[in-house]
Amino acid sequence: MKNTSTLHVSIGLFLILGLVCTAYLALTLANTTLLSRNVYTITAKFTAVNGLRSGSNVEISGVYVGKVTEIRLDPDLYQAVVTMQVQNSVPIPVDSTAAIKTSGLIGDKYISIIPGGDDVVLKDNDILMDTQAAVDIEELISKYVFGSVNK
């Protein structure tokens, strides 16, 4: 009798441990920040965010420092408002520039932050003012093919 109850308890503990590990793995693969709060949020407004999506990387000098959490439209200015979460250990000067880049020729879009030289850094919920929109490769190719590119 004692052996079966010990067996049941050990199986229950193993099952609970397995469920906890599965939940942790699911949250990690979903790229959520439910368990870690060592980030701050900044926003930037772009005229175009072609191909950028929630979950895209935010990088400085090619190093991952955060991710895009939300993209929405500003109804007054008709600009895309991009919300990003950046690691607390990475201070971003206020005069930095955010640009939408492509990894490879037709790869995923990400935000590249070019740090400025100001001593004042962005804080939680601040706005990054200087931005560069994504380059539309399809538009450039069609202009070249149909001859409307100035030589």
Summary of the structure (lengths in Angstrom):
residues: 151
radius of gyration: 22.3
end to end distance: 89.1
largest distance: 89.1
contacts: 374
relative contact order: 0.18
helix: 25%
strand: 35%
